[in-house]
Amino acid sequence: MTTTNNVIRFLSSKKIDFQVFESEPVRRSAMETAALYHLDPMIVYKTIVAFNPIRKKYLLCIIPAPYEVNLKKLASAIGEKKAAIVTQHEAEILTGLEAGGISPFALYHKGFQIWVHETIRDQEKISVSGGRRGLSILLSTGDFIQILQPKIADIADIQQDIQSSE
């Protein structure tokens, strides 16, 4: 039986077509999640909590598994000179969710500005956290964008260790 939580109830209430992937609730990287569910890592997006130190605002950066946030690109996208990534501990306190289970859908009305990497334009579907460890949601990119209304920009680069192994 599939878990029902606020994210699943929220998407169901919006009459969104989505698929749930569920496993034991252990912390995994987005790359490990992609491998576990046999998904292309480019459609598995992770949520990174960032901070705009000038405006004192927190951001959610949604980026593909093989990527990492580029702070210079993020700062440029938000129109500032600096941006920062918060620690995992800070992210858990700010979101009320465990690292590895931070979902943009669980934080929809919590005041976070949502930024997604421009690679989303190349994807028909994406997978994001379902709001807890071991729970992922696969849905159309159109539905993701329509619900969350994120800003789309080049905010990340492929991770160096992944790039060098290609």
Helices and strands as residue ranges (DSSP letters): H 6-13, E 18-22, H 30-36, G 41-43, E 45-52, E 57-64, E 67-69, H 71-77, E 84-85, H 88-95, E 113-117, G 118-122, E 125-129, E 135-140, H 141-148, E 151-153, E 156-158, H 160-163
